[in-house]
């Protein structure tokens, strides 16, 4: 009897354990598959764009107020937060500190096509309007310790095609022309005191680096290269006789080098890698020294060039486990740093790091609604294109045990000379959370992989760049990852062109397409380029094509001429104020598709430019994308 009772007890316990295991497994699966609200992915960050005052006494950041981004300031002495601006019409878009505790910030008034720049006194919180310009672009070049009231900016006020250099007094508002652009300068490079010592000129095909020893000397040409070669100055050395630059002259991958400023000769290679271009260089303007060289093959990497920076980074790696660490800002004494850390499943966290004692203080998560454990791994992948070229990219699979026969979203990047990178991407995670595999290919022409790989994309915008994408889809189908009956393509700008190209010329490959601010006609795209882009036009002809000599190619690949080939459902988004879009042509394109009974949904948003700044408009866009994909990505009989 005792044995029977014991057996019964053991059986009961076993059943209980099995039920518990099943319950836990079910609970985990349910948790893994929780559909995260759209708002959680795409809402405006709670706090972002952190900066520290040069004296190390204040933190500043952008924070929403009545649905608009505004400036906030926090005293590090008492931790008190103050709202510095309270705009309810247009957000603060960019800002910087001067060396006398003034904040200079700007607004983009989209509806009026107007740009405004303001100065704000931190002690009184009084705001002054510095500039109001229509159809003008303004960019900060330098702030000076010697003249803290004067900042150096570039602006195309005098001539829309040329960016001149100005000195702007933020106390009086006085604007003085410092260096007029002769018409061919595309970049200006100031030294630490704000004096322009280097410049880059272009005749459309060849680029020239110009140098002057001081402000009284004329600029002279020291380096001339075809645009396929690249020399981008980073900083002038303390003595002023040389400068650091990233260069791929006489090599395939860009390297960090030091160049003699008098004759343009490369004096030494500071750091070079074999896998990828050096794309990111850390330089301390306070201590006049290089800190690190950065590159990205599958993931971001850094090589440190001085022991102090290396020691700080090592301490941060011990304190912040597993994330990519970025140096965002620092005070003049380099006693306090703003740090950002992120992963593929974490949008990012801001910290303040104090060198004395190695104290690390968390400031803010970019998105507290996102739980990394609920998100998906972005995995680096590589495959061979049909002509044998190795193509790298990223594949993000939805959570769960199933890793085959998945619905697939192809996301070509904008560019074409750009690239996808490893890290948090809200669109990728949103789609993966909805059960889609997401594929991002760095097709030939993408940057970061060397000169030969980039050059392989020249005049291939409608050729091998697109076949690299379709080859990747076929590879994923062969690998049993993707369901061949459920493949969609979604992209913005040039990625939008790729989406339209895909459904036009590979109709059996794609179920549907989502186009965000897409390029539909290469003729009008090049004809309507902004005036300040004109110096690079000949280079663009070499890389993309010339509308006169390559007219047949442009006609063959531009979606506007091939509405008869588009049959798949299509969802198009466009901002009415996008300066690169021809809205009337796009409207006609949509009407032509509707005449042909193509299932097309067209969403035109007023007072939006290229990307939707309004949170309301962003939410509407992704709600529509979700419904569209739900309707069109089911297995067809």
Residue, then its C-alpha position, 0 to 999 in steps of 0.5 A: x500500500x505504501x509503495x502504491x501511495x509513493x508511486x501515486x505521489x511521484x506520478x502526481x509530482x511528475x504531472x505537476x512538473x510537466x504542467x509547470x514546464x508546459x505553462x512556462x514554455x507557453x508563457x515564454x512563447x506568449x511573451x516572445x510573440x507580444x505585438x509591441x504597439x506601433x507608438x512604442x517603436x516610433x514615438x519621439x524620444x523622451x530625451x535626446x541630443x544631449x550635450x554638455x556646456x564647455x565649463x561642465x556645469x550644465x547638461x542640455x537636451x531636447x525633450x517633447x513639449x506639446x508634441x514639439x521638441x524643445x530645449x531643456x537645461x539641467x544644472x549639474x550642481x543641483x540637478x534642477x531641470x529648466x525648460x529653456x524654450x516652449x515652442x508649440x508650432x515648430x520644433x528645435x532641430x539642432x543646437x550647440x553651446x558657445x564658450x560663454x554659456x550661450x546656446x545657439x539653436x535653429x528651427x525649420x519652418x517647413x510650411x514657410x520654407x524658412x530657417x530661423x536661428x536663435x541665441x539663448x542666454x543660459x542664466x536668464x533664459x532670454x531668447x534672441x532671434x539671430x537670423x531669419x532666412x528663406x530657402x537658405x541652408x545654414x551650417x555651423x563650422x566653428x565656435x571659438x574660445x578667443x572670440x566666444x561671441x562669434x561663431x563661424x557659419x556657412x550659408x548660401x544666402x548670397x548665391x543659392x549655388x555657393x556656401x560662403x563663410x560668415x562670422x556671426x556675432x551672437x550678442x549683436x546679431x552682426x553678420x559679416x562675410x568672411x570668405x566669399x565662395x568663388x564658385x567651386x568650393x564644396x567644403x571649408x575646414x577651420x582650425x581650432x581658432x576658427x580660421x579657415x586654413x583648408x578647403x576642398x574644391x571641385x570642377x565636377x570630376x576632379x577634387x582639389x585640396x587647397x591650403x593657406x598658411x594664414x588668413x593673409x595668404x592666398x589659397x593654393x592647390x596642394x592635392x588634386x584627385x579624380x573623385x574616385x580617390x578621396x582625401x577628407x581632412x579631419x583636423x589641422x595639427x597644432x603646429x599648422x604644418x600638417x593635417x590629418x585626413x582619411x585617404x584612399x589615394x594609392x590604396x583600396x580602403x581609406x586610411x587615417x593619414x598625416x599629410x604635409x600641408x605645404x606640399x600635399x604629400x602623405x607623410x605617414x599612415x596613422x592607421x589602416x585596416x584591411x577589411x573596411x574603410x576608416x570612416x570615423x575618427x576621434x580627435x580632441x580639439x581641446x588637447x589637439x590629438x587623435x584618439x581613435x580610428x573607427x570602421x565597420x565591416x559586420x559591426x562597428x570597431x575602434x582602434x585607440x591611438x592614445x593611452x588616455x582615451x584607450x583607458x577611458x574606453x576600457x573602463x566604460x566597457x567594464x561598466x556598460x556590458x555588451x553595447x557599442x559605445x559612442x563619445x557624444x560630447x565633452x567639456x573643455x577640461x575633458x573631465x566630463x563626457x556624454x556617452x551613448x551606448x546601443x545594440x541591435x535591440x537597444x535604441x540607446x542609453x545616454x550616460x555622463x562619465x566623470x574621469x575623476x573616480x570613473x563615475x558613470x551616471x545614467x541620464x536617459x534611455x532613448x525609448x523606455x517602452x522598448x524591452x531588448x528581450x522582446x526584440x530580434x537579433x540583427x545578424x551579419x550575413x554574406x552571399x555571392x551575387x550571380x557574377x560572383x561578387x561577395x555582398x554583405x548585409x544583415x538579416x533579422x529574423x522574428x522571435x520563435x523557433x521557426x526560422x524557415x519559410x518566413x514572409x520576407x521584407x527586403x529593405x534597400x538602403x538610401x544612397x545609392x552610395x550609402x550603406x546599412x549598418x549594424x545597430x538598432x533600427x526601429x523599422x526593422x524591429x517593428x517588422x520583425x515583431x510583426x513576424x517578418x524576416x527583414x533583409x538589408x543588403x549592402x549591394x555593390x556601390x555601398x560605402x565602407x567596403x573600399x574603392x573597388x567595391x564602391x566603383x563597381x556600382x558606377x552606372x549600375x543604379x538600374x543594373x547590378x545594384x538591383x540584381x544584387x538585391x534580387x540575388x539576395x532574395x533568391x539566396x534566402x529562398x534557397x536557404x529555406x529562410x524566405x517563403x517565395x510566395x511572400x516577399x515584399x520590398x520597402x525603401x525610402x528615396x533611392x531605396x524607394x526607387x529600388x522598390x519600384x524597380x523590383x516590382x516593375x522588373x522582377x514581378x514574380x519575386x515580389x508580392x507588393x512594395x512600400x515606397x517612402x519619398x521614392x525616386x521615380x524619374x532620373x531625368x527630373x531628379x538630376x534636373x531639379x537638384x539644389x543649386x548648391x549641388x551643381x559643383x558635384x553634378x559632373x561627378x554624379x553623371x560619372x557615377x549615376x549617368x548623364x541624362x543626355x549620353x545615357x538617356x536610353x538607360x535612364x528611360x529604361x530604368x525610371x519607374x515613371x516610364x514603366x507603369x505598364x509593368x507594375x501590377x503588384x499592390x503599392x503603398x506610396x508616402x510623400x511629403x509635399x515640401x520635399x525639395x527633391x520631389x517633383x510632386x506634380x510628376x508623382x501625382x501623374x504617376x499615381x493617376x496613371x497606375x490607377x487608370x491601369x487598375x493597379x492597387x495603389x494607396x497614395x499618402x501625401x502629407x502637407x508641411x512635411x519634407x523628406x522624412x515625416x517629422x510630425x509624430x502623428x504623421x509617423x504613426x499614421x504611416x506605420x499603421x498604414x504599412x502594417x495594414x498594407x502588409x497584412x493584406x498583401x503578404x498572405x500565401x496566395x493559392 
